[in-house]
Amino acid sequence: MSGEELRLARSRAVNERLHAAVPGGAHTYAKGDDQYPQDLAPVIDHGRGAHVWDVDGNEYLEYGSGLRSVSLGHAHPRVLDAVRRELDRGSNFVRPSVVEAEAAERFLATVPTAEMVKFAKNGSDATTAAVRLARAVTGRRQVALCADHPFFSVDDWFIGTTPMSAGIPSETTDLTVTFPYGDLAAVEALFDRYPDQIACLILEPATQTEPPPGYLQGLRDLAHRHGSVLVFDEMITGFRWSEAGAQGLYGVTPDLSTFGKALGNGFAVSALAGRRELMEWGGLRHDGDRVFLLSTTHGAETHALAAAMAVQTTYVEEGVTARLHALGERLAAGVRDAAAAMGVAGHVVVRGRASNLVFATLDARGRPSQEYRTLFLRSLLTGGVLAPSFVVSSALEEADVDRTVDVVGQACAVYRKALDAGDPTPWLGGRPVRPVFRRKV
């Protein structure tokens, strides 16, 4: 579609309805219309595979599907078949279903570095449970999180560290400290500054950069030497790095780890996994104080666990992780070539592991720019590409990737014009997009 053909009258009307009924106009801040160019925030009607259609009938190639959760593509038949079978049998009971045992055993077979697992519905519950468990096991209060990773939880222990800290007591925020990624000396200094106080280190084992050699093992050694718990947040790396997550790829086993996003292919399921001697603190077969680890009414809905099992089977049997990497490598190479051809290679920058690509939009001085991001997103949208990131799903075809690269080339041509003009404003179409974490509206 061209810019002249992109009509979003119905989407704009639904966005107004959303803002009238839902604070922020979306149930996830990263999906808000402030993340998109003004009047170019499509409301989705349905999706299939790597394609989505908005309420106005416009079709898009979609990247970052469901904030990285729909890694097999929308309405994946293998997942839907598993879900439908359980829906016909009932979804929630007063006692555990046999599906809970089957799902736990399947997960532990897929992630053999874990010894026990407990399921929930979202990542925040899992990461907060990990923090609570670490505090209980160690008897300590301080939590150390990696400052270079953007999100861990909606709960106070993390959100209090962001610019959106309104409503969170400083007493809570004071119990969270931070460390930079890749710097073992900084972590050692943190332990020296807070001797016998840090309950856990929590971080994503990898994101846009590969861990330096020995870094993850060094973190594990430091944590154990200082009596702390090592927690890997594998919400993103789980399945996208390998079926067993980053811990399976890099060969470093954390004490606790959390999974979500790709685990359910859009169905709500997350997991806290880890060493038996720690996880049992949340169970009935130990002699210590009871830990309220995870207890959710809907945490073991049978259809969501069936979806998770189908996802794991599909990943293993169909080599999905390898496909994600191959598609991402093709896309990254194409985007870089397109940017170079338009003379903007230093401004439109693709980063990250091939299975988890993001892009940076830099101004004439090489600084991150929300204005240039806006014009880039605007060009992508009018070209039929919905891409807040370049995170691929396995439902993409090579032809889809090639079409995306063509649209990126058109966007880079606009980018070049804006750079030459020294001002991107004429190409924004309104206010620039905004970062999620900001203090003021």
DRENDO-1510 file (C-alpha; in Angstrom, 1 decimal, always signed):
<recs>
REC; n; res; u; v; w
REC; 1; MET; +0.0; +0.0; +0.0 .
REC; 2; SER; +1.1; +3.6; -0.5 .
REC; 3; GLY; +0.7; +6.5; +1.9 .
REC; 4; GLU; -2.3; +7.7; -0.2 .
REC; 5; GLU; -4.0; +4.3; +0.2 .
REC; 6; LEU; -3.5; +3.9; +3.9 .
REC; 7; ARG; -6.8; +4.8; +5.6 .
REC; 8; LEU; -7.2; +4.5; +9.3 .
REC; 9; ALA; -10.6; +6.2; +10.1 .
REC; 10; ARG; -12.0; +3.1; +11.9 .
REC; 11; SER; -8.7; +2.6; +13.8 .
REC; 12; ARG; -8.8; +6.2; +15.0 .
REC; 13; ALA; -12.4; +5.8; +16.1 .
REC; 14; VAL; -11.5; +2.6; +18.0 .
REC; 15; ASN; -8.5; +4.3; +19.6 .
REC; 16; GLU; -10.8; +7.0; +20.9 .
REC; 17; ARG; -13.0; +4.3; +22.4 .
REC; 18; LEU; -10.0; +2.6; +24.0 .
REC; 19; HIS; -8.8; +5.9; +25.6 .
REC; 20; ALA; -12.3; +6.5; +26.9 .
REC; 21; ALA; -12.4; +3.1; +28.6 .
REC; 22; VAL; -8.8; +2.0; +29.1 .
REC; 23; PRO; -6.1; +4.1; +30.8 .
REC; 24; GLY; -3.5; +4.7; +28.1 .
REC; 25; GLY; -5.6; +3.3; +25.4 .
REC; 26; ALA; -4.0; -0.2; +25.6 .
REC; 27; HIS; -3.4; -2.9; +28.1 .
REC; 28; THR; +0.3; -2.8; +27.5 .
REC; 29; TYR; +2.2; +0.5; +27.5 .
REC; 30; ALA; +4.4; -0.7; +24.6 .
REC; 31; LYS; +1.3; -1.1; +22.5 .
REC; 32; GLY; +0.1; +2.5; +23.1 .
REC; 33; ASP; -0.7; +4.8; +20.2 .
REC; 34; ASP; +2.0; +7.2; +21.6 .
REC; 35; GLN; +4.5; +4.6; +20.3 .
REC; 36; TYR; +3.4; +5.2; +16.7 .
REC; 37; PRO; +3.2; +8.2; +14.5 .
REC; 38; GLN; +0.3; +10.5; +15.0 .
REC; 39; ASP; -2.9; +9.1; +13.5 .
REC; 40; LEU; -1.0; +6.1; +12.2 .
REC; 41; ALA; -1.7; +3.6; +15.0 .
REC; 42; PRO; -3.7; +0.7; +13.5 .
REC; 43; VAL; -6.1; -1.3; +15.6 .
REC; 44; ILE; -5.8; -5.0; +14.7 .
REC; 45; ASP; -8.8; -7.0; +13.6 .
REC; 46; HIS; -7.2; -10.4; +13.1 .
REC; 47; GLY; -3.9; -12.1; +12.1 .
REC; 48; ARG; -2.7; -15.2; +10.4 .
REC; 49; GLY; +0.8; -16.3; +10.2 .
REC; 50; ALA; +3.1; -13.2; +9.8 .
REC; 51; HIS; +0.3; -11.1; +8.5 .
REC; 52; VAL; -2.3; -8.9; +10.4 .
REC; 53; TRP; -5.3; -6.9; +9.2 .
REC; 54; ASP; -6.6; -3.8; +10.9 .
REC; 55; VAL; -10.2; -2.7; +11.4 .
REC; 56; ASP; -10.0; -0.6; +8.2 .
REC; 57; GLY; -9.0; -3.7; +6.1 .
REC; 58; ASN; -5.3; -2.7; +5.7 .
REC; 59; GLU; -2.9; -5.7; +5.6 .
REC; 60; TYR; +0.6; -5.6; +7.2 .
REC; 61; LEU; +3.6; -7.8; +7.5 .
REC; 62; GLU; +4.1; -7.9; +11.3 .
REC; 63; TYR; +7.3; -8.0; +13.3 .
REC; 64; GLY; +7.7; -8.3; +17.1 .
REC; 65; SER; +4.3; -10.1; +17.1 .
REC; 66; GLY; +2.6; -9.8; +20.5 .
REC; 67; LEU; +5.7; -8.2; +21.9 .
REC; 68; ARG; +7.8; -11.2; +20.9 .
REC; 69; SER; +5.3; -13.7; +22.2 .
REC; 70; VAL; +3.8; -15.1; +18.9 .
REC; 71; SER; +7.1; -16.5; +17.6 .
REC; 72; LEU; +5.3; -19.2; +15.5 .
REC; 73; GLY; +2.9; -16.8; +13.8 .
REC; 74; HIS; -0.7; -16.1; +14.5 .
REC; 75; ALA; -3.3; -18.9; +14.7 .
REC; 76; HIS; -0.7; -21.6; +14.4 .
REC; 77; PRO; -2.6; -24.8; +13.6 .
REC; 78; ARG; -0.6; -27.1; +15.8 .
REC; 79; VAL; -1.0; -24.8; +18.8 .
REC; 80; LEU; -4.7; -24.2; +18.1 .
REC; 81; ASP; -5.4; -27.9; +17.7 .
REC; 82; ALA; -3.9; -28.6; +21.1 .
REC; 83; VAL; -5.9; -25.7; +22.7 .
REC; 84; ARG; -9.2; -26.9; +21.2 .
REC; 85; ARG; -8.7; -30.4; +22.5 .
REC; 86; GLU; -8.4; -29.1; +26.1 .
REC; 87; LEU; -11.2; -26.5; +25.7 .
REC; 88; ASP; -13.6; -29.4; +25.1 .
REC; 89; ARG; -12.4; -31.0; +28.3 .
REC; 90; GLY; -12.7; -28.0; +30.6 .
REC; 91; SER; -10.1; -25.4; +31.4 .
REC; 92; ASN; -9.9; -25.0; +35.2 .
REC; 93; PHE; -10.8; -27.3; +38.1 .
REC; 94; VAL; -10.8; -27.3; +41.9 .
REC; 95; ARG; -7.8; -29.8; +41.9 .
REC; 96; PRO; -4.8; -30.0; +39.6 .
REC; 97; SER; -5.3; -31.5; +36.1 .
REC; 98; VAL; -3.1; -34.2; +34.7 .
REC; 99; VAL; -2.2; -31.6; +32.1 .
REC; 100; GLU; -0.2; -29.8; +34.8 .
REC; 101; ALA; +2.0; -32.8; +35.4 .
REC; 102; GLU; +2.4; -33.4; +31.6 .
REC; 103; ALA; +3.3; -29.7; +31.0 .
REC; 104; ALA; +5.8; -29.6; +33.8 .
REC; 105; GLU; +7.5; -32.7; +32.6 .
REC; 106; ARG; +7.6; -31.5; +29.1 .
REC; 107; PHE; +9.1; -28.2; +30.2 .
REC; 108; LEU; +11.8; -29.9; +32.3 .
REC; 109; ALA; +12.7; -32.1; +29.4 .
REC; 110; THR; +13.0; -29.1; +27.1 .
REC; 111; VAL; +15.0; -27.1; +29.7 .
REC; 112; PRO; +17.0; -29.8; +31.4 .
REC; 113; THR; +19.0; -27.3; +33.4 .
REC; 114; ALA; +15.9; -26.8; +35.6 .
REC; 115; GLU; +14.8; -29.3; +38.2 .
REC; 116; MET; +11.3; -28.0; +39.1 .
REC; 117; VAL; +8.9; -25.5; +37.5 .
REC; 118; LYS; +5.8; -23.6; +38.4 .
REC; 119; PHE; +3.5; -21.9; +35.8 .
REC; 120; ALA; +1.8; -18.6; +36.0 .
REC; 121; LYS; +0.1; -16.2; +33.5 .
REC; 122; ASN; +2.6; -13.4; +33.0 .
REC; 123; GLY; +6.3; -12.7; +33.3 .
REC; 124; SER; +6.0; -10.2; +36.1 .
REC; 125; ASP; +4.5; -12.8; +38.5 .
REC; 126; ALA; +7.4; -15.2; +37.7 .
REC; 127; THR; +10.2; -12.7; +38.2 .
REC; 128; THR; +8.7; -11.3; +41.4 .
REC; 129; ALA; +8.3; -14.9; +42.7 .
REC; 130; ALA; +12.0; -15.4; +41.9 .
REC; 131; VAL; +12.9; -12.3; +43.9 .
REC; 132; ARG; +10.7; -13.3; +46.8 .
REC; 133; LEU; +12.1; -16.8; +46.9 .
REC; 134; ALA; +15.7; -15.5; +46.8 .
REC; 135; ARG; +15.0; -13.2; +49.7 .
REC; 136; ALA; +13.4; -16.0; +51.7 .
REC; 137; VAL; +16.3; -18.4; +51.0 .
REC; 138; THR; +19.0; -15.9; +51.8 .
REC; 139; GLY; +17.3; -13.9; +54.5 .
REC; 140; ARG; +18.4; -10.7; +52.7 .
REC; 141; ARG; +16.5; -7.7; +51.4 .
REC; 142; GLN; +18.5; -6.1; +48.6 .
REC; 143; VAL; +17.9; -7.0; +44.9 .
REC; 144; ALA; +20.5; -6.3; +42.3 .
REC; 145; LEU; +19.2; -6.0; +38.7 .
REC; 146; CYS; +21.0; -5.2; +35.5 .
REC; 147; ALA; +20.5; -1.6; +34.6 .
REC; 148; ASP; +21.1; -2.2; +30.9 .
REC; 149; HIS; +18.0; -4.4; +30.5 .
REC; 150; PRO; +14.7; -2.5; +29.9 .
REC; 151; PHE; +12.1; -4.4; +31.8 .
REC; 152; PHE; +11.7; -7.1; +34.5 .
REC; 153; SER; +8.3; -6.7; +36.2 .
REC; 154; VAL; +5.3; -4.4; +36.8 .
REC; 155; ASP; +5.9; -4.8; +40.5 .
REC; 156; ASP; +7.3; -2.1; +42.8 .
REC; 157; TRP; +10.8; -3.6; +43.2 .
REC; 158; PHE; +11.5; -2.9; +39.5 .
REC; 159; ILE; +9.1; -0.1; +38.4 .
REC; 160; GLY; +10.4; +2.0; +41.3 .
REC; 161; THR; +13.8; +2.2; +39.4 .
REC; 162; THR; +12.2; +3.7; +36.2 .
REC; 163; PRO; +11.0; +7.2; +35.5 .
REC; 164; MET; +7.4; +6.0; +36.0 .
REC; 165; SER; +7.9; +5.5; +39.8 .
REC; 166; ALA; +4.8; +7.5; +40.9 .
REC; 167; GLY; +3.0; +5.7; +43.7 .
REC; 168; ILE; +6.0; +3.6; +44.8 .
REC; 169; PRO; +7.4; +4.3; +48.3 .
REC; 170; SER; +11.1; +5.1; +48.4 .
REC; 171; GLU; +11.6; +2.5; +51.1 .
REC; 172; THR; +10.8; -0.1; +48.4 .
REC; 173; THR; +13.0; +1.5; +45.7 .
REC; 174; ASP; +15.9; +1.7; +48.1 .
REC; 175; LEU; +16.0; -2.1; +48.3 .
REC; 176; THR; +16.9; -2.3; +44.6 .
REC; 177; VAL; +20.4; -1.6; +43.3 .
REC; 178; THR; +21.7; -1.9; +39.8 .
REC; 179; PHE; +24.8; -3.1; +37.9 .
REC; 180; PRO; +25.9; -2.7; +34.3 .
REC; 181; TYR; +25.9; -5.6; +31.9 .
REC; 182; GLY; +29.2; -7.3; +31.1 .
REC; 183; ASP; +31.2; -5.8; +33.9 .
REC; 184; LEU; +32.1; -8.4; +36.6 .
REC; 185; ALA; +34.2; -5.8; +38.5 .
REC; 186; ALA; +31.1; -3.7; +39.0 .
REC; 187; VAL; +29.2; -6.6; +40.4 .
REC; 188; GLU; +32.1; -7.4; +42.8 .
REC; 189; ALA; +32.1; -3.8; +43.9 .
REC; 190; LEU; +28.3; -4.0; +44.5 .
REC; 191; PHE; +28.8; -7.0; +46.8 .
REC; 192; ASP; +31.6; -5.1; +48.6 .
REC; 193; ARG; +29.3; -2.1; +49.0 .
REC; 194; TYR; +26.4; -4.2; +50.3 .
REC; 195; PRO; +28.1; -7.0; +52.2 .
REC; 196; ASP; +25.8; -9.9; +53.1 .
REC; 197; GLN; +22.8; -7.9; +51.9 .
REC; 198; ILE; +22.1; -8.8; +48.3 .
REC; 199; ALA; +19.6; -11.6; +47.9 .
REC; 200; CYS; +19.9; -12.1; +44.2 .
REC; 201; LEU; +21.4; -10.9; +40.9 .
REC; 202; ILE; +18.7; -10.7; +38.2 .
REC; 203; LEU; +19.4; -10.1; +34.5 .
REC; 204; GLU; +18.6; -11.1; +31.0 .
REC; 205; PRO; +21.5; -13.5; +30.1 .
REC; 206; ALA; +21.8; -11.8; +26.7 .
REC; 207; THR; +20.0; -9.1; +24.7 .
REC; 208; GLN; +21.4; -6.9; +22.0 .
REC; 209; THR; +25.0; -8.0; +22.6 .
REC; 210; GLU; +26.5; -11.4; +23.3 .
REC; 211; PRO; +27.8; -11.9; +26.8 .
REC; 212; PRO; +31.6; -11.4; +27.1 .
REC; 213; PRO; +33.6; -14.6; +27.4 .
REC; 214; GLY; +33.3; -16.0; +30.9 .
REC; 215; TYR; +30.8; -13.3; +32.0 .
REC; 216; LEU; +27.8; -15.5; +32.8 .
REC; 217; GLN; +29.9; -18.1; +34.6 .
REC; 218; GLY; +31.7; -15.3; +36.4 .
REC; 219; LEU; +28.4; -13.9; +37.6 .
REC; 220; ARG; +27.4; -17.4; +38.9 .
REC; 221; ASP; +30.7; -17.7; +40.7 .
REC; 222; LEU; +30.4; -14.3; +42.3 .
REC; 223; ALA; +26.8; -14.9; +43.4 .
REC; 224; HIS; +27.6; -18.2; +45.0 .
REC; 225; ARG; +30.8; -16.8; +46.6 .
REC; 226; HIS; +28.7; -14.1; +48.3 .
REC; 227; GLY; +25.8; -16.3; +49.2 .
REC; 228; SER; +23.5; -14.8; +46.6 .
REC; 229; VAL; +21.0; -16.3; +44.1 .
REC; 230; LEU; +21.6; -15.9; +40.3 .
REC; 231; VAL; +18.3; -15.4; +38.4 .
REC; 232; PHE; +18.2; -15.4; +34.6 .
REC; 233; ASP; +15.2; -13.6; +33.0 .
REC; 234; GLU; +14.7; -15.7; +29.9 .
REC; 235; MET; +11.4; -14.1; +28.8 .
REC; 236; ILE; +13.0; -13.1; +25.5 .
REC; 237; THR; +15.9; -15.5; +25.2 .
REC; 238; GLY; +13.8; -18.5; +26.0 .
REC; 239; PHE; +13.3; -20.5; +22.8 .
REC; 240; ARG; +14.7; -17.6; +20.6 .
REC; 241; TRP; +18.3; -18.4; +21.7 .
REC; 242; SER; +17.7; -22.1; +21.9 .
REC; 243; GLU; +14.9; -24.4; +23.0 .
REC; 244; ALA; +16.5; -24.4; +26.4 .
REC; 245; GLY; +17.1; -20.7; +26.4 .
REC; 246; ALA; +20.3; -18.8; +26.8 .
REC; 247; GLN; +21.3; -21.1; +29.6 .
REC; 248; GLY; +21.2; -24.0; +27.3 .
REC; 249; LEU; +23.1; -22.1; +24.6 .
REC; 250; TYR; +25.9; -20.7; +26.8 .
REC; 251; GLY; +26.1; -23.6; +29.2 .
REC; 252; VAL; +25.7; -21.7; +32.4 .
REC; 253; THR; +23.0; -22.8; +34.8 .
REC; 254; PRO; +21.3; -20.2; +37.0 .
REC; 255; ASP; +19.8; -20.9; +40.3 .
REC; 256; LEU; +16.4; -19.7; +39.1 .
REC; 257; SER; +15.1; -18.7; +35.7 .
REC; 258; THR; +11.9; -17.3; +34.3 .
REC; 259; PHE; +10.3; -18.0; +30.9 .
REC; 260; GLY; +7.3; -16.6; +29.0 .
REC; 261; LYS; +6.5; -14.8; +25.8 .
REC; 262; ALA; +7.3; -17.5; +23.2 .
REC; 263; LEU; +6.3; -20.3; +25.6 .
REC; 264; GLY; +2.6; -19.9; +24.7 .
REC; 265; ASN; +2.6; -18.5; +21.2 .
REC; 266; GLY; +0.2; -15.8; +22.3 .
REC; 267; PHE; -1.6; -17.8; +25.0 .
REC; 268; ALA; -1.0; -16.6; +28.6 .
REC; 269; VAL; +1.6; -18.8; +30.2 .
REC; 270; SER; +4.9; -18.1; +32.0 .
REC; 271; ALA; +7.2; -20.2; +34.1 .
REC; 272; LEU; +9.5; -20.0; +37.1 .
REC; 273; ALA; +12.1; -22.8; +37.0 .
REC; 274; GLY; +15.2; -23.7; +39.0 .
REC; 275; ARG; +17.1; -25.8; +41.4 .
REC; 276; ARG; +14.9; -28.2; +43.5 .
REC; 277; GLU; +16.5; -27.2; +46.8 .
REC; 278; LEU; +15.3; -23.6; +46.2 .
REC; 279; MET; +12.0; -24.3; +44.5 .
REC; 280; GLU; +10.9; -26.6; +47.3 .
REC; 281; TRP; +10.8; -23.7; +49.6 .
REC; 282; GLY; +7.5; -22.9; +47.9 .
REC; 283; GLY; +6.2; -26.4; +48.3 .
REC; 284; LEU; +5.1; -28.8; +51.0 .
REC; 285; ARG; +8.2; -31.1; +51.3 .
REC; 286; HIS; +10.6; -29.1; +53.4 .
REC; 287; ASP; +11.0; -28.1; +57.1 .
REC; 288; GLY; +11.5; -24.4; +56.8 .
REC; 289; ASP; +9.1; -21.4; +56.7 .
REC; 290; ARG; +6.5; -21.5; +54.0 .
REC; 291; VAL; +7.1; -19.2; +51.0 .
REC; 292; PHE; +4.1; -17.9; +49.1 .
REC; 293; LEU; +5.9; -18.6; +45.8 .
REC; 294; LEU; +3.2; -18.6; +43.1 .
REC; 295; SER; -0.5; -19.2; +43.5 .
REC; 296; THR; -2.7; -18.1; +40.7 .
REC; 297; THR; -6.3; -19.0; +40.0 .
REC; 298; HIS; -5.7; -19.2; +36.2 .
REC; 299; GLY; -2.0; -20.1; +36.3 .
REC; 300; ALA; -2.7; -23.7; +35.2 .
REC; 301; GLU; -5.5; -23.3; +32.7 .
REC; 302; THR; -5.4; -26.5; +30.7 .
REC; 303; HIS; -5.6; -24.8; +27.3 .
REC; 304; ALA; -2.7; -22.5; +28.0 .
REC; 305; LEU; -0.5; -25.4; +29.2 .
REC; 306; ALA; -1.5; -27.4; +26.1 .
REC; 307; ALA; -0.4; -24.4; +24.0 .
REC; 308; ALA; +3.0; -24.4; +25.8 .
REC; 309; MET; +3.5; -28.1; +25.2 .
REC; 310; ALA; +2.6; -27.7; +21.5 .
REC; 311; VAL; +5.0; -24.8; +21.2 .
REC; 312; GLN; +7.9; -26.8; +22.7 .
REC; 313; THR; +7.1; -29.8; +20.4 .
REC; 314; THR; +7.0; -27.6; +17.4 .
REC; 315; TYR; +10.3; -25.9; +18.2 .
REC; 316; VAL; +12.1; -29.2; +18.8 .
REC; 317; GLU; +10.6; -31.1; +15.9 .
REC; 318; GLU; +10.6; -28.3; +13.3 .
REC; 319; GLY; +13.9; -26.6; +14.2 .
REC; 320; VAL; +12.1; -23.3; +14.8 .
REC; 321; THR; +15.1; -21.6; +16.5 .
REC; 322; ALA; +17.3; -22.2; +13.5 .
REC; 323; ARG; +14.6; -20.8; +11.2 .
REC; 324; LEU; +14.3; -17.7; +13.3 .
REC; 325; HIS; +18.0; -17.1; +13.0 .
REC; 326; ALA; +18.0; -17.7; +9.3 .
REC; 327; LEU; +15.2; -15.3; +8.6 .
REC; 328; GLY; +16.7; -12.7; +10.9 .
REC; 329; GLU; +20.1; -12.9; +9.2 .
REC; 330; ARG; +18.4; -12.4; +5.8 .
REC; 331; LEU; +16.5; -9.4; +7.1 .
REC; 332; ALA; +19.5; -7.8; +8.8 .
REC; 333; ALA; +21.6; -8.2; +5.7 .
REC; 334; GLY; +18.9; -6.7; +3.5 .
REC; 335; VAL; +18.2; -3.8; +5.8 .
REC; 336; ARG; +21.9; -3.0; +6.1 .
REC; 337; ASP; +22.3; -3.1; +2.3 .
REC; 338; ALA; +19.2; -0.9; +1.8 .
REC; 339; ALA; +20.5; +1.7; +4.3 .
REC; 340; ALA; +23.9; +1.7; +2.7 .
REC; 341; ALA; +22.4; +2.2; -0.7 .
REC; 342; MET; +20.6; +5.3; +0.5 .
REC; 343; GLY; +23.6; +6.6; +2.4 .
REC; 344; VAL; +22.1; +6.2; +5.8 .
REC; 345; ALA; +24.0; +3.1; +7.1 .
REC; 346; GLY; +25.2; +5.1; +10.1 .
REC; 347; HIS; +21.7; +6.2; +11.0 .
REC; 348; VAL; +19.4; +3.2; +10.5 .
REC; 349; VAL; +21.2; +0.6; +12.5 .
REC; 350; VAL; +20.1; -3.0; +13.0 .
REC; 351; ARG; +21.2; -4.6; +16.3 .
REC; 352; GLY; +20.9; -7.8; +18.2 .
REC; 353; ARG; +20.9; -11.5; +17.7 .
REC; 354; ALA; +19.4; -12.5; +14.4 .
REC; 355; SER; +16.3; -14.0; +16.2 .
REC; 356; ASN; +15.7; -10.8; +18.1 .
REC; 357; LEU; +16.6; -7.9; +16.0 .
REC; 358; VAL; +15.8; -4.3; +16.9 .
REC; 359; PHE; +16.7; -1.1; +15.0 .
REC; 360; ALA; +18.1; +2.2; +16.1 .
REC; 361; THR; +17.3; +5.5; +14.4 .
REC; 362; LEU; +20.1; +8.1; +14.8 .
REC; 363; ASP; +20.2; +11.7; +13.9 .
REC; 364; ALA; +22.8; +13.6; +11.9 .
REC; 365; ARG; +25.1; +13.6; +14.9 .
REC; 366; GLY; +24.6; +9.9; +15.6 .
REC; 367; ARG; +22.3; +10.3; +18.6 .
REC; 368; PRO; +19.2; +8.3; +19.1 .
REC; 369; SER; +16.2; +10.2; +17.8 .
REC; 370; GLN; +12.5; +9.8; +18.4 .
REC; 371; GLU; +11.9; +12.2; +15.5 .
REC; 372; TYR; +13.8; +10.0; +13.0 .
REC; 373; ARG; +12.2; +6.9; +14.5 .
REC; 374; THR; +8.8; +8.5; +13.7 .
REC; 375; LEU; +9.5; +9.2; +10.1 .
REC; 376; PHE; +11.0; +5.7; +9.7 .
REC; 377; LEU; +7.9; +4.0; +11.3 .
REC; 378; ARG; +5.6; +6.2; +9.2 .
REC; 379; SER; +7.3; +5.0; +6.0 .
REC; 380; LEU; +7.2; +1.4; +7.1 .
REC; 381; LEU; +3.5; +1.6; +8.0 .
REC; 382; THR; +2.5; +3.3; +4.7 .
REC; 383; GLY; +4.4; +0.5; +3.0 .
REC; 384; GLY; +2.4; -2.2; +4.7 .
REC; 385; VAL; +5.0; -3.2; +7.4 .
REC; 386; LEU; +4.1; -3.0; +11.1 .
REC; 387; ALA; +7.5; -3.1; +12.7 .
REC; 388; PRO; +8.2; -1.5; +16.1 .
REC; 389; SER; +11.2; -3.9; +16.0 .
REC; 390; PHE; +12.5; -6.3; +13.4 .
REC; 391; VAL; +11.9; -9.4; +15.6 .
REC; 392; VAL; +10.9; -12.2; +13.2 .
REC; 393; SER; +8.4; -15.0; +13.6 .
REC; 394; SER; +8.9; -18.4; +11.9 .
REC; 395; ALA; +5.7; -17.8; +9.9 .
REC; 396; LEU; +7.6; -15.3; +7.7 .
REC; 397; GLU; +8.6; -16.4; +4.2 .
REC; 398; GLU; +11.7; -15.3; +2.5 .
REC; 399; ALA; +9.5; -13.4; +0.0 .
REC; 400; ASP; +8.0; -11.5; +3.0 .
REC; 401; VAL; +11.5; -10.6; +4.2 .
REC; 402; ASP; +12.5; -9.4; +0.8 .
REC; 403; ARG; +9.3; -7.3; +0.5 .
REC; 404; THR; +10.2; -5.8; +3.9 .
REC; 405; VAL; +13.6; -4.9; +2.7 .
REC; 406; ASP; +12.1; -3.1; -0.3 .
REC; 407; VAL; +9.9; -1.0; +2.1 .
REC; 408; VAL; +12.9; -0.3; +4.3 .
REC; 409; GLY; +14.7; +1.0; +1.2 .
REC; 410; GLN; +11.8; +3.4; +0.5 .
REC; 411; ALA; +11.9; +4.5; +4.2 .
REC; 412; CYS; +15.7; +5.1; +4.0 .
REC; 413; ALA; +15.2; +7.3; +1.0 .
REC; 414; VAL; +12.9; +9.5; +3.1 .
REC; 415; TYR; +15.4; +9.4; +5.9 .
REC; 416; ARG; +18.1; +10.6; +3.5 .
REC; 417; LYS; +15.9; +13.6; +2.5 .
REC; 418; ALA; +15.4; +14.5; +6.1 .
REC; 419; LEU; +19.1; +14.3; +6.9 .
REC; 420; ASP; +19.9; +16.5; +3.8 .
REC; 421; ALA; +17.3; +19.0; +4.9 .
REC; 422; GLY; +18.7; +19.0; +8.4 .
REC; 423; ASP; +15.2; +18.7; +9.9 .
REC; 424; PRO; +12.9; +15.7; +10.0 .
REC; 425; THR; +9.9; +17.7; +11.0 .
REC; 426; PRO; +8.2; +17.9; +7.5 .
REC; 427; TRP; +8.1; +14.1; +7.4 .
REC; 428; LEU; +6.7; +13.4; +10.9 .
REC; 429; GLY; +3.0; +14.1; +10.2 .
REC; 430; GLY; +2.5; +15.3; +13.7 .
REC; 431; ARG; +4.1; +14.8; +17.2 .
REC; 432; PRO; +7.0; +12.3; +17.5 .
REC; 433; VAL; +6.7; +8.9; +19.1 .
REC; 434; ARG; +7.5; +8.8; +22.8 .
REC; 435; PRO; +9.6; +6.4; +25.0 .
REC; 436; VAL; +7.5; +4.1; +27.2 .
REC; 437; PHE; +9.3; +5.0; +30.4 .
REC; 438; ARG; +8.9; +8.8; +30.9 .
REC; 439; ARG; +7.8; +10.8; +33.9 .
REC; 440; LYS; +5.3; +13.1; +32.2 .
REC; 441; VAL; +2.6; +12.4; +29.7 .
</recs>
